Amino acid sequence: MIPQRLARHHIPVITVNELWYRVEAAWSSAPVHAIQSLFDSMLRRIIAFPERCPKSATARDVQKEAF
């Protein structure tokens, strides 16, 4: 969503301020339902992450802290 919008620019940024402006514009134009969907899926993604990374906290630990 945001990276795709940033990739549409064919002229590279020169300053940090220009990059900030582009990121802010891309973020502002993102549909609210898309952001809400990402937000709603965060807990599921956090719980799934330790299952893919055995050295980190277990999914059970994450669930306990989330509620």
VENJO-V319346 format. One record per backbone hydrogen bond with DSSP energy under -1.0 kcal/mol. NH is the residue of the N-H (numbers start at 1). CO is the residue of the C=O. If there is no record, write none. Layout:
NH&CO + NH&CO
//
This chain:
5&1 + 6&2 + 7&3 + 9&6 + 19&15 + 20&16 + 21&17 + 22&18 + 23&19 + 24&20 + 25&21 + 26&22 + 27&23 + 28&24 + 29&25 + 30&27 + 35&31 + 36&32 + 37&33 + 38&34 + 39&35 + 40&36 + 41&37 + 42&39 + 45&41 + 46&42 + 47&43 + 48&44 + 49&45 + 52&49 + 53&49 + 56&53 + 62&58 + 63&59 + 64&60 + 65&61 + 66&62
//
